[in-house]
Amino acid sequence: MNRPIKFRIWDREIESWVKEQVGDGPIYTIGLDGTVREQYYSDHGKVECCEIQQFTGLTDMTGGEIYEGDIVEQISEPRALNGKCQVVYPPGIAGFYLFDKFETAVSLDSIGGEAVIIVGNVFENTDWKD
C-alpha cells in the first residue's frame, strides 16, 4: 500500500489538537523514536503531554481522513462489528484494526474506509463505548 505518512497530535494539557505554528508559538516535531518534541528556536525539550496518531491511508465514506484513535461506525452490510469502533494500531501487529466495545477486532483494510463513517475520536468522545 502506497500512502502518505501523516500524523496528528493531541495535547492532553489543553485538550485540543495541535495546530500549525502561528507567530512565536512552539514548533512540534516527531522524533524517530516516536517522541514529540517542542522547539523554541534552538531549545529542544521532550513533550510528555501529547499523543501522536498516525493516518491510516484511508478515507471514510464522506472523504474524512481516518487516523488511529478515531471512532467510526460501519455503515455497510453485513456488519462485522457491533456499533462504534476505535481505530487502533495494535502492538506486534502490522496494520490498523477496528475494535468494538466487546474488544472484537477486524482489520480496517478488510472492511475498507468507504464502509465506515468517522463519528469522533477517543479524546473528545471518551464515552464512545456506552
N, C-alpha and C positions, 0 to 999 in steps of 0.2 A: 504494500500500500504506500503510495507516494502522497504525503500530506504535509501541509505547512506545520512547522513546530512553533506553537504559540502557547503562552501561559497567561494566567490572570492571578492577581494576588489579593487576598482578603486580609485586612488589618483588623485583628481582634480587639485592639485597644479603642479604635474609633468606630468599630463595627461598620465598616464601609470598604468598598473596592478601592484599591489604589489606582488612582487616575494618572494620566500623563503629568509630567512635571510642569508646573506653572510658576514662573518667576524664580524666586530664590528658594523654592521648596526643595525637599530632598529628592535625590535620584535613587531609584531602587534598581539593583542588579541581582540576577540569579547566578550563583557560582556553579562551577562544575560539580560540586558536592551537593547541590540542591539547596544550599542555604541562601536566604535573602539577605542582601547587604544594602545598607543605606549609606549613600555617599554625600558628603558635603565637600565639594571641591576635592581635596586630596585626602580627606579623612575617611577611612573605611571602617565601619562598625557592623557587626552581625546583628540582625534584627530578629528578635525572638517572637514578636507579636504577629507574625504574618504566616499565612497558609498559602502555599503555591498550588495551583490547579492547572492541569495540562489540557489542551484542546484535543479532543478525540479524533479530529479529522472529519467528523460527520456533522451534518446539519439536521435539524428536526423538520417536521412537515411544513413549518412556516418559514424555514430558512435560517432559524436561530442556530448559532454555533453551540454544539454540545461539549461541555467541559466536565472533567471529573468533579464530583460534588454537586452536580445538577440533580434536581429531582424531575423525573419525567414520568409520563403516563403512556402506556402502549395504547395506540388507537386502532391498530389493525387486528383482524381476526385470523386465525384463532389466537387468543391471548395466551402467552406463555407465562405471564406473571400476574400477580394479584394486586391491582391498584397502582399506587405511586411507587416508584423505584428510585434508588440512588445510583448514580453512575460512579463506579469505583474501579481503580486500577489496583487489584489485589497484589500483595507481596508474593513473589515467587511465581506469578502467572503473567505471561506476556499478553496483555490485551485489556480492554475495558469491558467491564461486566455491569449488568443491572442487578441490583439486589432489592427484593421487595421486603416488606415488613416482617415476613416469615423467614428471611435470610435465604430464600430461593434465589439462585443465580442463573443468569442466562447471558451469553456473550452478546454485547451490543452489536458486533459485526453480524451475528447470525440473524438478528431482528432487523437491523438497518435503521439509520437515523430517520428516514422518511416514515417509519412506522410508529414514531413516538412524538410527543409534544412536550417541550420544557414547561414545567409549572412552577419552578422555583429553584432554590439551592439550599444546601444544608445549613447555611449560616443565617439566612433570612427566613427560613421555614423549618425551625427546629422541631416542630410538632408534626412533621410530614408522615410519621408512622401511625398517628392517631386515626 
